[in-house]
Structures are given as structure tokens and as C-alpha cells.
Amino acid sequence: MSDQHSFETLAIHAGNTADPLTGAVVPPIYQVSTYKQDGVGGLRGGYEYSRSANPTRTALEENLAALEGGRRGLAFASGLAAEDCLLRTLLTPGDHVVIPNDAYGGTFRLFAKVASRWGVEFSVADTSDVAAVRAALTPRTKAIWVETPSNPLLGITDIAAVAQVARQAGARLVVDNTFASPYLQQPLALGADVVVHSTTKYMGGHSDVVGGALVVSDPELAEELAYHQNAMGAVAGPFDAWLVLRGIKTLAVRMDRHTENATKVADLLTRHPKVSQVLYPGLPEHPGHEVAAKQMKAFGGMVSFRVAGGEEAAVEVCDRAKLFTLGESLGGVESLLEHPGRMTHASAAGSPLEVPADLVRLSVGIENGDDLIADLTQALG
């Protein structure tokens, strides 16, 4: 499909060719491990074993590449599986990575507890400060890792500016685009080398699948990643790939509603006496607001806030919420809330990535916005 089509059209049609046998408009779930060969080496469509390639996964990977404006997409069993493949493709023992001071706890754990044992070193920097990123570079830096918006403090990094720093240093720029989704932000067009997704989140969109993805433009890097994807084997299964592909079809309309509701929620929180700080890039007072407005179509569905009464008061807000479900993850149609310090970011405790104890993170869903406002109002007391 031509990349000249609009995002909404690509989301529905890219990779979604009608089944040649039956004309089914939705790609079938090819729940199969191996494929009949027409003589030794006579592969039909290049398929021989589903770890190496599967038609349902191929449909998703083509769709992901189209949405991010990349040459190739690769689908994995989870976001962390995608990150692990990327690290082991880009890095060797002794290499160095700059990582953000605000990031998903699982990403930090992967660097601090897994990659470090393999001899990969990392430095932590405030990636919203281009000078700080530049100062963290070493002669061995092979990658700069960015989340924007970041998890859970909703920090914003100027992708184009950091991409220039990476190019000058001979390093790759990796951007985790999970919070924004490709509907709101396309890092490759801004100079990034690799886009990372947890497709569990907004791409799947219904809290019913776990998956991850990488998208790249460089054909050589694409081949290296595909080699490691097959060699390491943490691929998306066909049903998981089908679920993510189905979710993507409504990504645009969902993100519009997520953003609409998050804006209402952020407005409520800024006026509430029991809230000491609201973290949402759509707010004019957010330090990254201007950069976010420049590189994002809209500001997304994630909102974090700090509770004036401290940690226990923040936990009580989580316990009192009824419509907002207490749970980890994000990006589903239903609204979720969590206490990052005790939940998703517990692995970052005691590190430079430790989050404030009074922080509550919201994944604002697509329910009626007034109902969400009423629930937060009663939860805050």
C-alpha cells in the first residue's frame, strides 16, 4: 500500500490484503508451526517455520512499518523482548548507552540487571536537556535511549535535537514511542534510528494481548535485527499478532478520545486542592509543552499527578477509585491508575530513576469523560 495514504487509512489497510484463497478481508490467524515445501528449498512465499516468519505476523510487521514510516517492522512476544533483541544487536561488551532519568522500570531493570552483567555500561541523563545528553556521551557510546513522553513523569525530549547529538557521536538514537503511538508521533521522521513499542499498550488497545515491536529505516540494521529476532526466537505468536493488528485499526479514533479525556482530567487535577503537581504535556505550564506541540499531533492519554498529602494519601487515592481500575499497564480502552513507586517502577527504587512516592499515574481511557471526572473527584476526597 502506498505510504501516501492517510494514517487512518494505513492503519486499516496496510498489511491487510484480502486472503487469496477465500477473499476474507481480515488476515487469517495462521496457527501453524511449519509449512509444506515443494521440494527441498521450495518455499511457498518464503515460509518454512513460524519462528522465522508467519503470515499473520508478516501482516502486522508490514502494518507497523507503514504507520511509523519505516522500512521494516518486527513483532515480538513483549516490549522487553523487542528491547532485548535490539540491545544484543546494537551492542557488544564494553559498549556504552545513555539512558533517560525517567523511563519504564522494566527498561531500567534490563540495563541495570541484565545487560550490565554482559558488560554493557550505561549513564543516566535528563534527555529533555540536550546539553546533559551530550555531557553523558563517552567514546564508547553506541546508543542514546529516549522515552517521550516518558514513563511515568511525562517528560518530553526534543527528538530532532537529540538525533543530531547522536549522529555527531556516531551513535544510534532509540525512541520508545509507546506513550504517544505512531498516530501522535513518528520518531523516524524526526531523525531517530529505531522506534520501540510495547504493542501491549495503545497499539493493541484492549488489555488482551502482550507484545512488542521495533521499526527501522536502515536496511542493513533491519537485516541485523531480523537475524537476531530469528536467532533469539522471542517472536509474536500468530494470535497475538492478529489481536494487535485488530487493535491498530481503531488506533486513531481511540487516541483522539484518550487525548480528549486526558485533557479534561488534567484540567480537573490542576484545580484540585489535594493535588500538588500535574504532569501532562498538554498543559501550557509543562516544561516540555512547546517541544511536544512541535513534534506530536496531540498530547496523549497519560496523566500523572502528585498528591499533596504524601505517599499514603496517594495510595489511598488508588484504593478509593472505582471507575479507574487499579492495575499495571496502560493504553487500554478502560481507565487504569497505579502507584508507580510500589508497582511498575519498584525496580527503580534507590536508583537515579526512582519516582516520587506521592505520584499517581493515570491511563485515561475512552469512557465518558464526565464519569471519569466524578470518579477522580470522589477518590481525591
GIKA-V337644 format. One record per residue. N is the residue number from 1. RES is the residue in one small letter. PSI is psi in degrees with one decimal (* if undefined). NEAR is the number of other C-alpha atoms within 8 Angstrom. Layout:
[[N	RES	PSI	NEAR] [N	RES	PSI	NEAR]]
This chain:
[[1	m	140.2	6] [2	s	136.6	4] [3	d	4.3	8] [4	q	-13.0	4] [5	h	159.2	7] [6	s	162.0	7] [7	f	-47.0	9] [8	e	-38.5	8] [9	t	-42.9	9] [10	l	-40.3	14] [11	a	-34.3	13] [12	i	-33.5	10] [13	h	-27.9	10] [14	a	126.2	13] [15	g	-7.0	11] [16	n	57.1	11] [17	t	146.3	9] [18	a	142.7	9] [19	d	123.3	11] [20	p	-24.1	6] [21	l	-46.6	4] [22	t	-17.2	5] [23	g	8.2	7] [24	a	130.5	9] [25	v	-14.2	8] [26	v	131.4	8] [27	p	134.3	12] [28	p	158.1	8] [29	i	106.4	8] [30	y	81.2	9] [31	q	76.6	6] [32	v	147.7	6] [33	s	-32.8	7] [34	t	170.7	8] [35	y	141.1	8] [36	k	133.5	7] [37	q	141.5	10] [38	d	75.8	8] [39	g	162.5	5] [40	v	121.7	5] [41	g	2.3	6] [42	g	80.5	7] [43	l	142.9	10] [44	r	110.5	9] [45	g	13.5	4] [46	g	7.6	5] [47	y	128.1	13] [48	e	-30.6	12] [49	y	136.2	10] [50	s	-10.9	10] [51	r	-38.3	9] [52	s	-40.4	8] [53	a	146.1	10] [54	n	135.9	12] [55	p	-34.8	8] [56	t	-42.1	14] [57	r	-38.2	14] [58	t	-42.5	10] [59	a	-44.5	13] [60	l	-43.5	14] [61	e	-38.3	13] [62	e	-38.2	12] [63	n	-45.6	16] [64	l	-44.5	13] [65	a	-42.3	14] [66	a	-42.8	12] [67	l	-34.1	12] [68	e	-0.8	12] [69	g	32.4	11] [70	g	173.4	12] [71	r	-35.0	12] [72	r	139.4	13] [73	g	148.0	14] [74	l	129.4	11] [75	a	136.9	15] [76	f	171.1	14] [77	a	-23.0	13] [78	s	168.1	15] [79	g	-40.7	16] [80	l	-32.3	11] [81	a	-39.3	11] [82	a	-44.2	17] [83	e	-42.2	10] [84	d	-44.6	9] [85	c	-42.6	12] [86	l	-46.3	10] [87	l	-42.3	9] [88	r	-13.9	9] [89	t	-42.5	9] [90	l	-30.2	8] [91	l	155.0	9] [92	t	163.0	8] [93	p	133.8	7] [94	g	-14.8	8] [95	d	163.7	12] [96	h	144.1	13] [97	v	139.7	13] [98	v	123.6	15] [99	i	158.7	12] [100	p	156.1	12] [101	n	0.9	10] [102	d	113.0	12] [103	a	164.3	12] [104	y	135.3	11] [105	g	-34.2	11] [106	g	-34.2	10] [107	t	-45.2	10] [108	f	-43.5	12] [109	r	-38.0	11] [110	l	-42.1	11] [111	f	-49.0	11] [112	a	-34.0	8] [113	k	-17.5	8] [114	v	-62.4	9] [115	a	-33.6	12] [116	s	-33.1	11] [117	r	-18.1	7] [118	w	0.1	7] [119	g	10.2	10] [120	v	128.6	15] [121	e	154.5	10] [122	f	152.7	10] [123	s	148.5	9] [124	v	133.2	10] [125	a	152.8	11] [126	d	101.3	10] [127	t	-9.7	13] [128	s	-11.0	9] [129	d	103.5	8] [130	v	-37.5	11] [131	a	-37.9	6] [132	a	-37.4	10] [133	v	-46.4	14] [134	r	-38.8	8] [135	a	-24.1	6] [136	a	-9.4	10] [137	l	148.3	10] [138	t	169.0	6] [139	p	-17.3	4] [140	r	5.5	8] [141	t	121.7	13] [142	k	-15.4	12] [143	a	148.1	13] [144	i	127.0	13] [145	w	130.3	12] [146	v	139.6	13] [147	e	128.2	14] [148	t	117.7	13] [149	p	151.6	12] [150	s	164.2	14] [151	n	114.5	11] [152	p	7.8	11] [153	l	2.7	8] [154	l	38.8	14] [155	g	154.6	12] [156	i	130.4	14] [157	t	136.4	14] [158	d	100.4	11] [159	i	-45.2	11] [160	a	-40.5	9] [161	a	-43.2	8] [162	v	-30.5	13] [163	a	-37.7	12] [164	q	-41.3	9] [165	v	-43.5	11] [166	a	-44.5	13] [167	r	-44.4	9] [168	q	-30.1	7] [169	a	-3.0	8] [170	g	28.6	7] [171	a	161.2	11] [172	r	141.8	12] [173	l	121.1	15] [174	v	128.5	13] [175	v	119.9	13] [176	d	111.7	12] [177	n	18.6	16] [178	t	-46.8	11] [179	f	-35.0	14] [180	a	-40.7	13] [181	s	157.4	11] [182	p	-15.1	9] [183	y	-35.7	12] [184	l	-20.9	11] [185	q	136.9	11] [186	q	92.1	12] [187	p	-32.1	12] [188	l	-37.7	14] [189	a	-19.3	7] [190	l	1.3	9] [191	g	-1.3	11] [192	a	154.1	15] [193	d	-33.3	11] [194	v	137.3	13] [195	v	133.4	15] [196	v	141.2	16] [197	h	141.7	12] [198	s	104.2	14] [199	t	-7.0	15] [200	t	-31.7	17] [201	k	-116.1	14] [202	y	-31.4	14] [203	m	-51.3	13] [204	g	-51.6	17] [205	g	-1.5	14] [206	h	15.2	11] [207	s	36.8	11] [208	d	12.3	7] [209	v	149.0	10] [210	v	130.1	11] [211	g	169.9	16] [212	g	167.1	18] [213	a	153.9	16] [214	l	142.3	13] [215	v	134.2	15] [216	v	162.4	16] [217	s	-30.5	13] [218	d	118.1	8] [219	p	-35.2	9] [220	e	-43.7	6] [221	l	-37.6	9] [222	a	-43.7	12] [223	e	-39.7	8] [224	e	-43.4	9] [225	l	-41.4	11] [226	a	-37.6	9] [227	y	-47.7	8] [228	h	-35.2	12] [229	q	-45.5	13] [230	n	-41.5	11] [231	a	-33.4	6] [232	m	-33.2	7] [233	g	4.3	8] [234	a	62.3	11] [235	v	159.8	10] [236	a	132.4	13] [237	g	160.6	8] [238	p	-40.3	12] [239	f	-40.2	10] [240	d	-43.3	11] [241	a	-40.8	14] [242	w	-40.6	14] [243	l	-42.5	11] [244	v	-43.4	16] [245	l	-39.8	12] [246	r	-43.8	9] [247	g	-38.9	12] [248	i	-29.3	12] [249	k	-29.9	10] [250	t	13.5	10] [251	l	-45.7	13] [252	a	-47.9	10] [253	v	-34.5	7] [254	r	-44.5	10] [255	m	-35.4	12] [256	d	-44.6	8] [257	r	-40.3	10] [258	h	-46.9	13] [259	t	-42.4	12] [260	e	-46.9	9] [261	n	-39.1	14] [262	a	-36.5	13] [263	t	-42.7	10] [264	k	-43.2	10] [265	v	-45.4	12] [266	a	-38.7	12] [267	d	-44.0	8] [268	l	-49.1	9] [269	l	-36.0	10] [270	t	-23.0	9] [271	r	-0.9	7] [272	h	130.5	7] [273	p	-18.2	6] [274	k	6.5	8] [275	v	123.9	13] [276	s	-24.6	9] [277	q	139.5	8] [278	v	131.8	12] [279	l	100.6	10] [280	y	121.4	12] [281	p	-13.4	15] [282	g	-12.6	11] [283	l	132.0	8] [284	p	-28.9	7] [285	e	-7.0	5] [286	h	133.0	10] [287	p	-21.7	6] [288	g	13.4	11] [289	h	-47.1	13] [290	e	-40.7	8] [291	v	-43.3	10] [292	a	-42.1	13] [293	a	-29.5	11] [294	k	-39.6	6] [295	q	-4.0	9] [296	m	147.4	10] [297	k	-36.4	8] [298	a	-177.0	8] [299	f	-0.9	13] [300	g	-178.0	11] [301	g	9.4	16] [302	m	131.2	12] [303	v	133.4	15] [304	s	152.0	14] [305	f	156.0	13] [306	r	136.2	14] [307	v	129.4	15] [308	a	-29.1	10] [309	g	-1.2	9] [310	g	-167.0	10] [311	e	-49.7	10] [312	e	-37.1	8] [313	a	-37.4	11] [314	a	-41.9	15] [315	v	-38.8	9] [316	e	-37.9	9] [317	v	-45.4	10] [318	c	-40.0	13] [319	d	-31.5	8] [320	r	-19.9	9] [321	a	142.7	13] [322	k	-50.3	7] [323	l	-39.9	8] [324	f	117.9	12] [325	t	131.7	10] [326	l	114.6	10] [327	g	156.5	7] [328	e	170.7	9] [329	s	-177.0	6] [330	l	172.3	9] [331	g	2.6	16] [332	g	171.0	13] [333	v	-26.1	11] [334	e	149.3	11] [335	s	137.3	14] [336	l	154.6	15] [337	l	158.1	14] [338	e	165.9	12] [339	h	97.7	13] [340	p	-39.3	13] [341	g	-31.8	13] [342	r	-6.4	7] [343	m	-99.9	9] [344	t	-25.0	12] [345	h	20.7	14] [346	a	-31.1	10] [347	s	-15.6	9] [348	a	1.2	13] [349	a	134.3	10] [350	g	2.1	6] [351	s	172.5	6] [352	p	-13.4	7] [353	l	7.7	11] [354	e	137.0	10] [355	v	157.1	11] [356	p	140.5	7] [357	a	-19.6	7] [358	d	16.0	13] [359	l	137.2	15] [360	v	134.1	14] [361	r	132.2	13] [362	l	134.5	11] [363	s	102.9	13] [364	v	120.7	14] [365	g	-159.3	14] [366	i	20.0	12] [367	e	-179.3	9] [368	n	127.6	7] [369	g	-36.2	10] [370	d	-35.5	6] [371	d	-38.8	9] [372	l	-41.3	12] [373	i	-44.2	11] [374	a	-39.9	8] [375	d	-43.9	12] [376	l	-36.1	10] [377	t	-44.0	8] [378	q	-32.3	9] [379	a	-35.1	13] [380	l	-24.1	8] [381	g	*	4]]
